[in-house]
Amino acid sequence: MAATQEGTPCWADAMFSDVEGAKSFYGDVLGWTFGEASPEYGNYTQAYVDGKSVAAVVPPMPGAEGQSAWCVYLASTDVQATAARVRENGGEVLMEPMQVGDFGSMLLARDPSGVVFGAWQAGTHKGFEVTGVPGAYAWCEIFTREPEKSDAFFPAVFGYSAKQLEDPEADFRIFDVGGNTVMGRMRMTEDFPPQVPPYVNIYFAVRDCDATVKSAIERGGVLRFGPLTTPFGRFAALSDPQGASFSVIDPSTTEGKMPGTSDVT
């Protein structure tokens, strides 16, 4: 899938100190297969579902070892301009715009509330080749303790329009671009331990949420929340054996009425 609209989530990757362990875990849990590592690009290794690229894993760069985490990349038509808007709106550019061969150009940034994300200007690598099918990217949400900062930042940088879910139990907002809903924003409650930083939570689609959770736990993963059936699907939040958080969702299993939304000016 070529994500050409500015601000659309178009790719995801994660750094793992034990790449072979990550390949084994996600291969078993999500059914991924893996391509050859690219030594000229830090042994970047793409993951596939039925031969279509869905994500990538990579070892940390020397000196950058730390907590494993998934990173979502938002489509950019000009990463230099995106970097400028990040700075203009109170964000921080963590990795300056960088060309990656003929594949495209990237940057890494942090919003004013602490959420880390990437931007990708496509060259030959357009991003996800498939979404929404079992094992592939399905959705992502910003989790932040300071939603007012993220709510101002992301629309300013990527041109999103916003809608607030009419749910008294959760402060949840969705971002649209070009008439398509592309990402959510959830206020982190006191249920989140204080040591958990703000982050972008990525959802991978699965055929059976409960069976996937069982498989993840058997292979050293940790169940953080759920499984829970919602109007959007049955989902669960997990951490892999190296501590990277992610969620899985079976969008075919739903319960309840879709909440209403109100436009945000």
C-alpha positions as CSV (number, residue, x, y, z in Angstrom):
1,M,0.0,0.0,0.0
2,A,1.4,3.4,-1.0
3,A,0.6,5.8,1.8
4,T,0.9,9.1,-0.1
5,Q,-1.3,11.4,2.0
6,E,0.7,13.5,4.4
7,G,0.5,12.2,8.0
8,T,-0.8,8.7,7.1
9,P,1.0,5.9,9.1
10,C,3.0,4.2,6.4
11,W,5.7,2.0,8.1
12,A,6.8,0.5,11.4
13,D,10.1,-0.9,12.7
14,A,11.8,-1.7,16.0
15,M,15.3,-2.0,17.3
16,F,16.1,-5.2,19.2
17,S,19.4,-6.2,20.9
18,D,18.4,-9.8,20.1
19,V,17.2,-9.6,16.5
20,E,17.1,-13.4,16.1
21,G,14.9,-13.6,19.2
22,A,12.6,-11.0,17.9
23,K,12.3,-12.8,14.5
24,S,11.5,-16.0,16.4
25,F,8.8,-14.4,18.6
26,Y,7.0,-12.4,15.9
27,G,7.4,-15.2,13.4
28,D,5.6,-17.5,15.8
29,V,3.0,-15.0,17.1
30,L,2.2,-13.0,13.9
31,G,3.3,-15.5,11.2
32,W,6.0,-13.2,9.9
33,T,8.7,-14.4,7.6
34,F,11.9,-12.4,7.1
35,G,14.1,-11.2,4.3
36,E,17.8,-11.0,4.2
37,A,19.5,-8.5,6.5
38,S,21.0,-5.5,4.7
39,P,24.5,-4.9,6.1
40,E,24.8,-1.6,4.3
41,Y,21.8,-0.3,6.2
42,G,22.7,-1.6,9.7
43,N,21.4,-5.1,9.1
44,Y,17.8,-3.8,8.6
45,T,15.6,-6.8,8.1
46,Q,12.1,-6.6,6.6
47,A,9.2,-8.8,7.8
48,Y,6.6,-10.2,5.4
49,V,3.1,-11.6,5.4
50,D,2.4,-13.7,2.4
51,G,5.3,-12.1,0.6
52,K,4.2,-8.5,1.3
53,S,6.3,-6.3,3.6
54,V,4.6,-5.3,6.8
55,A,7.4,-4.1,9.2
56,A,11.1,-4.4,9.9
57,V,13.5,-5.3,12.8
58,V,17.0,-4.0,13.2
59,P,19.8,-4.2,15.8
60,P,20.6,-1.0,17.7
61,M,23.3,1.3,16.4
62,P,26.4,1.3,18.6
63,G,25.8,3.5,21.6
64,A,22.1,3.5,21.0
65,E,21.3,0.4,23.0
66,G,18.2,0.8,25.2
67,Q,14.6,-0.3,25.6
68,S,13.2,-2.0,22.6
69,A,10.2,-0.1,21.2
70,W,8.1,0.0,18.0
71,C,8.3,3.2,16.0
72,V,5.5,4.3,13.6
73,Y,6.4,6.4,10.6
74,L,4.0,9.0,9.2
75,A,4.1,9.8,5.5
76,S,5.8,13.0,4.5
77,T,6.0,14.6,1.1
78,D,9.1,16.5,2.3
79,V,10.9,15.5,5.4
80,Q,12.9,18.7,5.5
81,A,9.7,20.7,5.7
82,T,8.3,18.2,8.3
83,A,11.4,18.8,10.4
84,A,10.9,22.5,10.2
85,R,7.2,22.2,11.3
86,V,8.2,19.9,14.2
87,R,10.5,22.6,15.5
88,E,8.1,25.4,14.9
89,N,5.5,23.7,17.0
90,G,7.5,22.8,20.0
91,G,8.8,19.4,19.0
92,E,12.3,18.0,18.9
93,V,14.0,16.4,15.9
94,L,15.9,13.5,17.3
95,M,17.4,12.3,14.0
96,E,17.9,14.9,11.3
97,P,16.4,14.1,7.8
98,M,18.5,11.4,6.2
99,Q,18.3,9.8,2.8
100,V,18.3,6.0,2.9
101,G,19.7,5.0,-0.5
102,D,17.0,5.2,-3.2
103,F,14.4,3.8,-0.7
104,G,13.4,7.2,0.7
105,S,14.2,9.7,3.4
106,M,13.4,9.6,7.1
107,L,13.6,11.5,10.4
108,L,12.8,10.7,14.0
109,A,11.1,13.3,16.2
110,R,9.5,13.8,19.6
111,D,6.3,15.8,20.2
112,P,6.1,18.3,23.1
113,S,4.5,15.6,25.3
114,G,7.3,13.1,24.8
115,V,5.9,10.9,22.1
116,V,8.6,9.6,19.7
117,F,7.6,9.0,16.0
118,G,9.2,8.9,12.6
119,A,8.4,10.5,9.2
120,W,9.1,8.8,5.9
121,Q,9.3,10.4,2.5
122,A,8.9,7.5,0.1
123,G,11.4,6.7,-2.7
124,T,11.3,3.2,-4.0
125,H,10.1,1.9,-0.6
126,K,6.5,3.1,-0.4
127,G,5.8,1.7,3.1
128,F,3.4,-1.1,4.1
129,E,2.6,-3.3,1.1
130,V,-0.6,-4.6,2.9
131,T,-2.5,-3.5,6.0
132,G,-5.5,-4.8,7.9
133,V,-4.9,-8.5,7.1
134,P,-3.7,-11.0,9.8
135,G,-0.1,-10.2,10.8
136,A,-0.1,-6.7,9.2
137,Y,-0.5,-3.2,10.6
138,A,-4.1,-2.3,11.5
139,W,-4.0,0.9,13.6
140,C,-2.0,3.1,16.0
141,E,-2.7,5.4,18.9
142,I,-0.7,8.1,20.7
143,F,-0.6,7.5,24.4
144,T,0.2,10.6,26.3
145,R,-0.2,12.2,29.8
146,E,-0.4,15.6,28.2
147,P,-3.0,15.3,25.4
148,E,-3.4,19.0,25.0
149,K,0.2,19.2,23.7
150,S,-0.2,16.3,21.3
151,D,-3.6,17.6,20.2
152,A,-2.1,20.9,19.1
153,F,1.2,19.5,17.7
154,F,0.1,16.8,15.3
155,P,-2.6,18.7,13.4
156,A,-0.1,21.6,13.1
157,V,2.6,19.4,11.7
158,F,0.6,17.0,9.5
159,G,-2.6,19.0,8.8
160,Y,-5.0,16.6,10.6
161,S,-8.5,17.5,11.4
162,A,-9.7,16.1,14.8
163,K,-12.7,14.5,16.3
164,Q,-13.3,13.8,20.0
165,L,-15.0,10.5,20.9
166,E,-18.1,11.0,23.1
167,D,-17.0,8.6,25.8
168,P,-17.2,9.6,29.4
169,E,-14.8,6.9,30.5
170,A,-11.9,7.8,28.2
171,D,-10.4,10.9,26.7
172,F,-9.9,9.7,23.2
173,R,-9.4,11.7,20.0
174,I,-9.1,10.6,16.4
175,F,-7.1,12.4,13.6
176,D,-8.3,12.5,10.0
177,V,-6.4,13.3,6.8
178,G,-8.1,13.7,3.4
179,G,-11.4,12.4,4.9
180,N,-9.7,9.2,6.2
181,T,-9.3,8.4,9.9
182,V,-5.6,7.6,10.3
183,M,-4.6,7.6,14.0
184,G,-5.9,7.9,17.6
185,R,-4.9,9.7,20.7
186,M,-5.5,8.4,24.2
187,R,-4.9,10.2,27.5
188,M,-2.8,8.0,29.8
189,T,-4.5,7.4,33.1
190,E,-3.1,6.5,36.5
191,D,-3.4,2.9,35.4
192,F,-0.1,3.4,33.6
193,P,3.0,3.1,35.8
194,P,4.8,6.4,36.0
195,Q,8.0,4.9,34.5
196,V,6.1,4.1,31.2
197,P,6.8,7.0,28.9
198,P,4.4,8.4,26.3
199,Y,4.5,6.3,23.1
200,V,2.7,5.3,19.9
201,N,0.9,2.0,20.4
202,I,0.8,0.0,17.2
203,Y,-1.9,-2.6,16.5
204,F,-1.4,-5.7,14.4
205,A,-4.4,-7.5,12.9
206,V,-4.9,-11.2,13.9
207,R,-7.5,-13.8,13.2
208,D,-8.0,-14.8,16.8
209,C,-7.1,-12.4,19.6
210,D,-7.2,-15.0,22.4
211,A,-5.2,-17.6,20.5
212,T,-2.6,-14.9,19.7
213,V,-2.3,-13.8,23.3
214,K,-1.8,-17.4,24.4
215,S,0.9,-17.9,21.8
216,A,2.6,-14.7,22.8
217,I,2.6,-15.6,26.5
218,E,3.9,-19.1,25.8
219,R,6.8,-17.5,24.0
220,G,7.8,-15.1,26.8
221,G,5.5,-12.2,26.0
222,V,3.6,-10.3,28.8
223,L,-0.2,-9.6,28.7
224,R,-0.7,-5.9,29.7
225,F,-4.4,-5.5,29.1
226,G,-7.4,-7.5,27.8
227,P,-8.4,-9.3,25.8
228,L,-11.5,-7.1,25.5
229,T,-14.2,-6.9,22.9
230,T,-15.1,-3.4,21.7
231,P,-17.1,-1.9,18.8
232,F,-13.8,-1.8,16.9
233,G,-12.8,-5.4,17.5
234,R,-11.4,-7.8,20.2
235,F,-8.0,-6.6,21.2
236,A,-5.2,-7.0,23.8
237,A,-2.1,-5.1,24.8
238,L,1.2,-7.0,25.1
239,S,4.9,-6.7,25.5
240,D,7.3,-8.9,23.7
241,P,10.2,-10.7,25.6
242,Q,12.5,-7.7,25.0
243,G,10.0,-5.2,26.4
244,A,8.6,-3.7,23.2
245,S,4.9,-2.9,23.6
246,F,2.3,-3.6,20.9
247,S,-1.3,-4.6,20.6
248,V,-3.2,-7.2,18.5
249,I,-6.8,-6.9,17.3
250,D,-9.3,-9.1,15.6
251,P,-11.5,-6.5,13.8
252,S,-14.1,-9.1,12.9
253,T,-15.1,-9.8,16.5
254,T,-17.0,-6.7,17.8
255,E,-19.5,-5.9,20.6
256,G,-21.4,-2.8,21.5
257,K,-22.4,0.4,19.6
258,M,-19.8,2.7,18.0
259,P,-19.4,5.8,20.1
260,G,-20.3,9.2,18.6
261,T,-17.8,11.9,17.8
262,S,-17.8,15.6,17.8
263,D,-15.6,17.9,15.6
264,V,-12.8,19.7,17.3
265,T,-12.1,23.2,16.2
